[in-house]
Amino acid sequence: MSPIQLILIPLLIVSAVTYFRLRSGLFDRIIVLLLGVCAVCMVVMPEWTNLLAHPLGVGRGADLINYLGWVGITFVFFLLYSKLRIL
C-alpha cells in the first residue's frame, strides 16, 4: 500500500463519520456511505477508474474523477444558491 493511500483512506473515513454526526436523514446517509465506499475502492484500486474511463471516452481515470468532481461541485453550488434564494 502506498503512502498516499495510507493518508487518504483515514481522511475519507473521518469525513464520513463527521458527516454522519451532523446529518440525520437516512437518504443523505445512504448517499454519503455509497460515495465513501466508492472513494475508498478507487483509492485502494486506482486501475478501476481507468477501466471505467476508457469506455466513457476519457483517457485517464484521474480525468474522469476530476470531471465528475466538477459536476458534483456545480450541483452543490446550485443547490446552495437555490436555498439561499428561498431565504
Buried (B, 14 or more C-beta within 10 A) or exposed (E): EEEEBEEBBEEBEEBBEEBBEEEEEEEEBEEBEEBBEEBBEBBEEBEEBBEBBEEEEBEEBBEBBEEEEEEEEEEEEEEEEEEEEEE
